[in-house]
């Protein structure tokens, strides 16, 4: 299992619910900031991208990146920070 970051910009039609539902279909996920999520998956980044592409418009932007196990953050809410610590940091101790 790997941790992936998902970032997006919805351009004209902003159907966030459709995209959020697709992202949350991954059982382990966390919304880090307004347009940045983290998920845990066995799939490759290209497979995640292809799945999520079905839930956005052709003019929208989407970025999926595998985390290498190191992360740092500031001023995130307590729940997100806990999720990140549990999912990323402890995995690499």
C-alpha positions in Angstrom: 0.0 0.0 0.0 1.2 3.5 -0.8 0.1 7.0 0.1 -0.8 9.4 -2.8 -1.5 13.1 -2.8 -4.3 14.3 -5.1 -4.5 17.9 -6.1 -7.0 19.5 -8.5 -8.4 22.7 -9.9 -11.9 22.6 -11.2 -12.2 25.3 -13.9 -15.6 26.1 -15.2 -18.2 23.6 -13.9 -17.3 23.0 -10.3 -18.9 19.7 -9.4 -17.0 19.0 -6.3 -19.3 16.4 -4.9 -18.7 14.1 -7.8 -15.0 14.3 -7.3 -15.1 14.1 -3.5 -17.3 11.0 -3.7 -14.7 9.4 -6.0 -11.8 10.3 -3.8 -13.7 9.1 -0.7 -14.3 5.8 -2.3 -10.8 5.0 -1.3 -11.4 3.8 2.3 -8.4 5.5 3.8 -8.4 9.2 2.8 -7.9 12.6 4.3 -8.6 16.1 3.1 -5.5 18.0 3.9 -6.4 21.4 2.4 -9.2 22.7 0.2 -7.9 21.1 -3.0 -5.4 18.6 -1.6 -6.2 15.1 -0.4 -4.2 12.0 0.6 -5.3 8.5 0.0 -3.9 5.0 0.7 -4.1 2.6 -2.3 -2.4 -0.4 -3.9 -3.0 1.2 -7.3 -0.4 3.1 -9.3 -0.7 6.9 -9.7 -1.7 6.6 -13.3 -4.6 4.2 -12.3 -5.8 6.6 -9.7 -5.6 9.5 -12.1 -7.5 7.6 -14.8 -10.2 6.7 -12.2 -10.6 10.3 -11.0 -10.5 11.7 -14.5 -13.9 10.2 -15.1 -15.3 12.5 -12.4 -14.0 15.8 -13.7 -14.4 17.9 -16.9 -11.8 18.0 -19.7 -10.7 21.5 -18.8 -10.0 20.7 -15.1 -6.5 20.0 -13.7 -5.6 16.9 -11.7 -2.3 15.8 -10.1 -1.6 12.5 -8.4 1.8 11.9 -6.7 3.1 9.0 -4.5 4.6 10.1 -1.2 8.0 8.7 -0.5 7.4 8.6 3.3 8.7 11.9 4.4 6.4 14.9 5.0 6.3 18.0 7.1 3.3 20.4 7.7 2.2 23.4 9.6 -1.1 24.5 11.0 -3.3 21.6 9.8 -6.3 20.6 11.8 -5.8 18.0 14.6 -7.6 15.2 12.8 -5.7 15.6 9.5 -2.4 15.9 11.4 -3.1 12.7 13.3 -4.1 10.9 10.0 -0.8 12.1 8.4 1.3 11.0 11.4 -0.4 7.6 11.5 -0.3 7.0 7.7 3.0 8.5 6.7 5.4 9.1 9.6 5.0 5.8 11.6 5.1 3.8 8.5 8.7 4.8 8.0 10.1 4.4 11.5 
